[in-house]
Amino acid sequence: MSEAVNYFDEVREVVLEMGGQDITLCKQCGLCSGSCPWGRMEKESPFSIRQMIYMGRLGLDGYESDDILFACTTCGQCVVRCPRGVNIINVVRAMRSVLCETGGIPKNLKAVLGSINSNSNPWSQDSEKRTSWTQGLDIPTFNGEQEYLLFVCCTSAFDGRSQKIARAIATTLQKAGVSFGIIGNEEKCCGEAVRKIGAEEEFTNLAEANIELFNGKGVKKIITTSPHCYWTFKNEYPEFGGEFEVIHYTELYAQLLKDGKIKPAKGLDKKVIYHEPCYLGRHSKVFEAPREIITSIPDVQFMEFDKIKDDSMCCSGGGARIWMETEAGMRFSDVKAQEAMDKEADYLVTACPYCIVMLEDSLKNIDKDEKMAVKDLSELIADSME
């Protein structure tokens, strides 16, 4: 018995050391679980963030299933409502790190880490094809003379559907006269999802390699296509010495609109509803820029979900969940897609490649993919400028 107690005590200390210090602040009030989107699903979920924190305080005593620990999407809804200010996401990451060190993570995520180690991206794609999205475009290589590095996330670099987002952003920036370039195949994954898996060593390797690369190229400012890259470069790279001015493309678009450098001209007589990406909205508080961009398009009919901004529901792709299987009736994106259909939207619009993947899959799951289209904001602007 004493050996078991010692083991759990040691695990608890490791959780604290890896960034879960806030676990000691939790008073088990249960507001986190009451806020969690898992409670809105059709079926009862075994996941309970309150239970997970309690297990962490006991050194993972009682841990039995990945459904408990790796179900968290790190959406942050619990964080903004916690009366004690507990950084629950750091607690989740720290607990996952303990399991990651012993190989105790879901097999799908092991495959992701294997791809990171061999290809520097999570999609099992050849790193030499990272710039395949630029085919047919004249995208300059960053040489230190341009104002911005355009960092295209792994999803938009390798996924055929998402490559359209990268192309739309790059061509719009060119039309607006923005000085930018790309580095290309030397880049590695930003590591956001890798860290959320709990793979601290892999994340550190990615961060240090990218920082060395960016500094060596003279990068000062970075435009990101993904809110996940945006969050990571801005909030996590500085602890490794990566001090860059980071902007999500929607923030830059909003400024370019005000400066008259982006001028949407072609009207869009469609009902458009905006899905808030967690890492752009709730995490980074970029709420107004995307809405300003949508409403700048002539004739657009802008709509909102019932719950928006800090109260918006996650697509369920964050926290590395995009690579995990989720049964029908348990997908947050299904709920969002159905609500958009109920409001009779023509376009379900977002500004995150993960959200695009999840929402398009959900429309197919509910057999509505021919009734409504999922679009990235950048695609609407690119079409309007044409």
Secondary structure by P-SEA (a helix, b strand, c coil): caaaaaaaaaaaaaaaaaccccccccccccccccccccccccccccccaaaaaaaaaaccccccccccccccccccccccccccccaaaaaaaaaaaaaaaaccccaaaaaaaaaaaccccccccccccccccccccccccccccccccccccccccccccaaaaaaaaaaaaaaaccccccccccccccaaaaaaacaaaaaaaaaaaaaaaaaaacccbbbbccaaaaaaacccccccccccccccaaaaaaaaaaacccccccccccbbbbbbccccccccccccaaaaaaaccccccccccccccccccccccccccccccccccccaaaaaaaaaaaacccccccccaaaaaaaaaaaaaacccccbbbbcaaaaaaaaac
